[in-house]
Amino acid sequence: MDPECRGGPATDVFFVTMTPKVLAGAVLAYVYNGLLTRFPLRCARELYLRGYLGQFGRGTSVQMGCRFLNGRRVHFGAHNAIGFDCLFDGRIYDIRTGANVSIGPEATVLTLGHDPLSGDFRDKGGPVTIGDRVWIGYRALILPGVTIGEGAVIGAGAVVTRDVEPYAIMAGVPARKTGDRPRNLKYQLDFKPILL
Ligand SMILES: CC(C)(COP(=O)(O)OP(=O)(O)OC[C@H]1O[C@@H](n2cnc3c(N)ncnc32)[C@H](O)[C@@H]1OP(=O)(O)O)[C@@H](O)C(=O)NCCC(=O)NCCS
């Protein structure tokens, strides 16, 4: 057996030291992810998220079942519509969305992983930035370090591995450009479903 497997980690690269701040963060995350996220009153969840997230823009709504890994690094712009059961990973790097961003159900935004070529399982990641009026489809997966340009569309189930140019329509695994969205987008999202 690999000695690292028996005796614990060879380095402390991916282990978080337990400090009062880390413990407080874990408790705040648990209160939302484990208890509040399924509470069927959007305004109650919103109240918590306004204090917990790095930013919760005016007119934004987050549906039930969403989870946040370190919400302090998740910054939602104004008038975002976040679908149910999404995951936002702000463990080390920031996630920032612009205005009028729509994220479909069960989408995942990751900012952290490991370098597959590293002998000591070193962390690898980067911030994710999502521009104004981006529409992300059902079960899309956005990988660490990606910037999605204004107005772009990410198709259902797509895996976004690289930056996306503004107004591009992307689909597939890995996501490839399948078209262009018109540039005259004017809408403002005000999606506030009652029991979601
Ligand atoms: C990506 C999307 C917006 C494209 O819409 P569109 O431009 O009207 O696309 P079309 O139906 O004309 O398809 C264009 C091509 O892309 C392919 N395609 C479309 N969506 C795809 C997807 N999600 N994954 C892989 N390929 C896809 C089509 O098969 C078609 O390929 P072809 O030209 O070889 O036949 C749409 O298909 C989609 O995924 N919408 C998300 C719906 C959703 O998630 N809803 C819930 C949240 S609101």
The ligand as an SDF file (V2000), in Angstrom:
LIG
                    3D

 48 50  0  0  0  0  0  0  0  0999 V2000
  -28.2290   25.2950  -26.1550 C   0  0  0  0  0  0  0  0  0  0  0  0
  -29.6660   25.6550  -26.5670 C   0  0  0  0  0  0  0  0  0  0  0  0
  -30.0570   26.9950  -25.9800 C   0  0  0  0  0  0  0  0  0  0  0  0
  -29.6160   25.7500  -28.0850 C   0  0  0  0  0  0  0  0  0  0  0  0
  -30.8480   26.1510  -28.5640 O   0  0  0  0  0  0  0  0  0  0  0  0
  -31.0320   26.3630  -30.1560 P   0  0  0  0  0  0  0  0  0  0  0  0
  -30.0470   27.3590  -30.6440 O   0  0  0  0  0  0  0  0  0  0  0  0
  -32.4720   26.6080  -30.3810 O   0  0  0  0  0  0  0  0  0  0  0  0
  -30.5270   24.9490  -30.6680 O   0  0  0  0  0  0  0  0  0  0  0  0
  -31.0950   23.9430  -31.7450 P   0  0  0  0  0  0  0  0  0  0  0  0
  -32.1820   23.1410  -31.1320 O   0  0  0  0  0  0  0  0  0  0  0  0
  -31.3410   24.6870  -33.0240 O   0  0  0  0  0  0  0  0  0  0  0  0
  -29.8190   23.0040  -31.9250 O   0  0  0  0  0  0  0  0  0  0  0  0
  -28.6350   23.4290  -32.5800 C   0  0  0  0  0  0  0  0  0  0  0  0
  -27.6480   22.2790  -32.5630 C   0  0  0  0  0  0  0  0  0  0  0  0
  -27.0930   22.1650  -31.2470 O   0  0  0  0  0  0  0  0  0  0  0  0
  -27.3910   20.8670  -30.6920 C   0  0  0  0  0  0  0  0  0  0  0  0
  -27.7420   21.0840  -29.3070 N   0  0  0  0  0  0  0  0  0  0  0  0
  -28.7190   21.8890  -28.8350 C   0  0  0  0  0  0  0  0  0  0  0  0
  -28.7270   21.8780  -27.5020 N   0  0  0  0  0  0  0  0  0  0  0  0
  -27.7350   21.0460  -27.1180 C   0  0  0  0  0  0  0  0  0  0  0  0
  -27.2540   20.6310  -25.8530 C   0  0  0  0  0  0  0  0  0  0  0  0
  -27.7820   21.0920  -24.7170 N   0  0  0  0  0  0  0  0  0  0  0  0
  -26.2120   19.7920  -25.8230 N   0  0  0  0  0  0  0  0  0  0  0  0
  -25.6500   19.3230  -26.9660 C   0  0  0  0  0  0  0  0  0  0  0  0
  -26.0720   19.6880  -28.2030 N   0  0  0  0  0  0  0  0  0  0  0  0
  -27.0950   20.5340  -28.2660 C   0  0  0  0  0  0  0  0  0  0  0  0
  -28.5500   20.3360  -31.5110 C   0  0  0  0  0  0  0  0  0  0  0  0
  -28.5730   18.9350  -31.5220 O   0  0  0  0  0  0  0  0  0  0  0  0
  -28.2590   20.9280  -32.8570 C   0  0  0  0  0  0  0  0  0  0  0  0
  -27.2470   20.1670  -33.4800 O   0  0  0  0  0  0  0  0  0  0  0  0
  -27.3130   19.8460  -35.0580 P   0  0  0  0  0  0  0  0  0  0  0  0
  -27.2300   21.2110  -35.7280 O   0  0  0  0  0  0  0  0  0  0  0  0
  -26.1230   18.9820  -35.2720 O   0  0  0  0  0  0  0  0  0  0  0  0
  -28.6310   19.1900  -35.2750 O   0  0  0  0  0  0  0  0  0  0  0  0
  -30.7050   24.6220  -26.0950 C   0  0  0  0  0  0  0  0  0  0  0  0
  -30.6790   23.4620  -26.8440 O   0  0  0  0  0  0  0  0  0  0  0  0
  -30.5360   24.2680  -24.6180 C   0  0  0  0  0  0  0  0  0  0  0  0
  -29.6930   23.4580  -24.2160 O   0  0  0  0  0  0  0  0  0  0  0  0
  -31.3550   24.9340  -23.8200 N   0  0  0  0  0  0  0  0  0  0  0  0
  -31.3310   24.7870  -22.3650 C   0  0  0  0  0  0  0  0  0  0  0  0
  -32.7340   24.4310  -21.8370 C   0  0  0  0  0  0  0  0  0  0  0  0
  -32.7190   24.4000  -20.3470 C   0  0  0  0  0  0  0  0  0  0  0  0
  -31.6920   24.0850  -19.7390 O   0  0  0  0  0  0  0  0  0  0  0  0
  -33.8310   24.7510  -19.7160 N   0  0  0  0  0  0  0  0  0  0  0  0
  -33.9230   24.8500  -18.2380 C   0  0  0  0  0  0  0  0  0  0  0  0
  -33.3010   26.1170  -17.7050 C   0  0  0  0  0  0  0  0  0  0  0  0
  -34.1990   27.5820  -18.1820 S   0  0  0  0  0  0  0  0  0  0  0  0
  1  2  1  0
  2  3  1  0
  2  4  1  0
  2 36  1  0
  4  5  1  0
  5  6  1  0
  6  7  2  0
  6  8  1  0
  6  9  1  0
  9 10  1  0
 10 11  2  0
 10 12  1  0
 10 13  1  0
 13 14  1  0
 14 15  1  0
 15 16  1  0
 15 30  1  0
 16 17  1  0
 17 18  1  0
 17 28  1  0
 18 19  1  0
 18 27  1  0
 19 20  2  0
 20 21  1  0
 21 22  1  0
 21 27  2  0
 22 23  1  0
 22 24  2  0
 24 25  1  0
 25 26  2  0
 26 27  1  0
 28 29  1  0
 28 30  1  0
 30 31  1  0
 31 32  1  0
 32 33  2  0
 32 34  1  0
 32 35  1  0
 36 37  1  0
 36 38  1  0
 38 39  2  0
 38 40  1  0
 40 41  1  0
 41 42  1  0
 42 43  1  0
 43 44  2  0
 43 45  1  0
 45 46  1  0
 46 47  1  0
 47 48  1  0
M  END
$$$$
